């Protein structure tokens, strides 16, 4: 039987009871609309701990003006059925006013990591992420938390947050799960127009192209950048937010590819009803 909690106090009491029983607790934070990527995080969490808690919260503080908070895909009953099939023990699905009650005025910020990549075009995003993740850790009190590597900057930021604030949670990154054609799985893929699927695939094919050229000896990131940007722009309806070669820990831009270099991509593509869909992808350039 899977428990569903709406109030932080109820979730905390349940998790503390599991700890008193000697059970370890893993948390998988999500915003719902589950796909195979989410389910793989739940399975990994179950391998690591006795008990799995999934949080489902579309966090308003990480959405800026004119972003897709109101349109973000939701299907609570479907999500609960999928979570039950993965033997999740509890779901924490609070309402916004439970997480941010009247008078709420505290914010958690990770300074430098939040200024790179997505932080340039989404200036409020990572303060919202850092704040809600800190709250989730305080509510659930997990031993382990599992995050997908598709949100590479988010994962780096949370690792920094936990280290800086001495939060006793072990952070586990889980590899990107891809659809059969290579597209990184995302809840926002529901926005895509099937007729424009090739444009969405420009990210994963750009990664493959870059790895191939680096494998042949091209290591200058300016040269590689021109190549991959030309590739992405060759698809109709694509607009690059960023295509950045960065150090895997600091997220600082690098001029030459080495074993620590990650290519991080964010591209807007034409979606349903003429809306732009912002997709992200990433990967190390050289074999690890």
N, C-alpha and C positions, 0 to 999 in steps of 0.2 A: 504494500500500500504506500502511495506517495502522498506526503503532506504538502499542503499549499498554505503559505503564510503571507499575510498582507501587511502586518504591523512589525516594525523592527523589534519590539520587545518580545513578541511571540517567537520570532525567528531566533533571537539570541538565546532565549530560554531553551528552545529545542536543541540548539547546537551545544550549549553548555551541558545539557543532559547527556548528549552523546559522548562528550569528552569525559564526563564523570564515569561513564561506562567503560572507559579505556579505548574508545574508538577514535581513529583519526578521521579528520574531515577535509574533503577537497571541495573547493568552490570553483564553479565555471561561470564567470560573469557574462551575460548576454543582453542583447536588446530584443531577443525573440525572433520570430519568423524563421524557425529553425530549418537548416539544410544539413547536408551530410558533413559539412565542416564543423558545425556546432556539435553534431552527434559524435564526431570523432574526438572532440575535446572531452565530452562526457565519458567516453570509453577510456581515454587515457587517464582521466581523473580516477576512474574506478580501479585501474591498475595500480594506482599510487596510494590510495587510501581506502579505509573501510566503508566510508560513507560519502556520497556525492550530493552536494547542494548546487542547484542551478539558480542564479538570479536572473530575473526577466524584468528589465526596467528600461524603457525608452527615456533616457536621461535628458531632460530639457536643457540643462545648463551646458551641454556640449554642442548644442546647435546654435549657430549664429542667425542673424536676421536673413530672411529670404532663403534659408536652407529648408530641408524637407522634413522637419519635425512633424507637421500635421499629416504629411503624405507617407511617412515611414510605414512600410508594410507591417500589418499586425494580423495574427490569427491565433488567439489565445488557446482555444480548445484544441486545435490541431497541434500546437506546441506541447500542450500537456500530454496528449496521447503519445507523441514521439518521445517525450521525456520518460514516460512510464515504460515504454518499450526498452529504454536504455537502463532500467533499474535505478533511476534517480530516486534518492530517498526523500528529498524535499525541494520545493521550489519557493523562492522568495520573490514575490511579485507585488511590490508596494505601489501605491498610488503616489503621484508626485508630491502631494501635500503631506504624505507620511515621511518622505525623505527630506523635503524642504518646507517645514511648517512655517507658519506666520512668524516673522521676526528673524528668520534665518539670514545670517550675514557673514558666514565664514567661508573662505576659499583656500584651497591648497594649490600651490603653483610649483612646478619644476622649471627653473629659470631658463637655462640655455637650451636644453634638449627640445623644449616646446617652441623655440623660435625657428627651427629648421623645417624643411619639407612642408607637411600639411599646415604647420603653424603659421606659415607666411600668408596663406590665403584664408585660413580659418583661425583668426587670432584668439577667439574665446574657447576654442574646442578643447585644448588640453588642460586648461584649468578646470573645465567641467569634468573631464575624464579623471584627473587626479583627485578631485574632491569626491566624486561619487565612488571611486574605487576605495579610497580611504574609509569612507562611510561603510561600504560593503564589508571590508575587512573588520571593522569595529563591530558590526552587527553580527556577522557570521562567525568570526574568530577562527578561520580555517587554518589548518596546518600547511596546506598546499593550495595554490591557485593556478589554474591552467588557462593560458591565453594563446590565441592563434598568431602565428608568425606573419600572416597576411598584413596585419596592422603592426608593421615592424617598428615604427616610431612609438606607437603606444606601448609596445612591449618593452622597449628600451627605457621609456619614461617611467613605467611602473617598477622596473628593476631598480632604477635610480631612487625612486620614491621610497621603496621598501628599505633600501640600504641607508638612505639619508635619515629616515625617521625611526630606524630600529624597529620596524614592524616585523614580528616573528612569523612571517609567511614565506614559504619557499615558492618561488615563481618558476613555472615550467612553460617554455614555449613549445608549441606543437606545429609541425610543418603545414604549409599551405595545402589545402585539399582542392583539387581542380576537377572541373567537368571533363568529359571525355575529349573535348576538343582543345583543352588546355586553359580555358577561362577559369580564373580563380573564383571559387565559390563565394557568394556574397548575397545577403538579403536584398541588396539593391539591384541584383540581376533581374529581379521581377519587373523592374522598370524598362528593361531593354526591349527594343523592337526586334523581333526575329529577323526582319528583313535587313537589319543593319548589324547582324551578328559579327560579320567580318571586322567591323570597326572595333568592337569590343575585344576581339582577339588580337588587336594590334599590340596590346601590352605584353602578352605572353610570347608572341612571336618576336617582338623587339628584344625581350630577354634572351631568347634562343639565338637570335642574330648576333647580339653583343657577345655572348659567351663564345660563339663560334669564332668571331673575329679576334677576341682576346686569346683564344686557344691557338690561333695562327700567329700570335706575336704582337698584335696591336694593343698597346697598353696605355696610350695617351687618352685621357678621358675627354678632352676636347674633340679629338678626332672621332672617338667612338660615339660621342654625343651627337655630332653632326650626322653620323650614319643612322643612328636609331631614331632621331627626330625626323629625318627624311622618310624613314620607313613608316613611322606612325602617321605622318601627314599625308602619306600616299593613300590613306583610307579616307573616303568621304565622311564628313561629319565628325572629325576628331579635332579636339583642341587640347594641347598639352598644358597642364597646370605646372608640373615639374617633371623633369627627367634628370635625376641627380645621382652622381657617384659619390658615396659617403663612406666614412669609417663606420664599422658596425657598432661601435660603442658610443663614440662622441657624436655621430651623425654630421660631423664636419665634412665639407666637400674636400675631395682629394683630386690631385692632378694626374696621378699614375695609379693604375690598377694593381693591387696586390691581393694576397689571400684574405685580407680583412675588408675588402671593398664590396659594398652592397650597391646594386643599382635599384633605386626607388623611383617608382613611376606613379603619377596621378594624371589621368586623362579624362576629359569630358567627351562623351560620345552622344550622338543623337539617339533618343529613346522614344518611348510611346508618346503619342499626342504632341510631338514636337519638343518634349522636354529634354534637357540635357541630363545625362547620367554620369556622375563622377565615379570612376573606377580606380582602384589602386592595385598595385602588384609590386613585387620586389624579389630579389634573389642575389645570392653571392655570385660573382662573376667567374671566379676561379674555383676549381674543385676543392672541397674542404677535407 
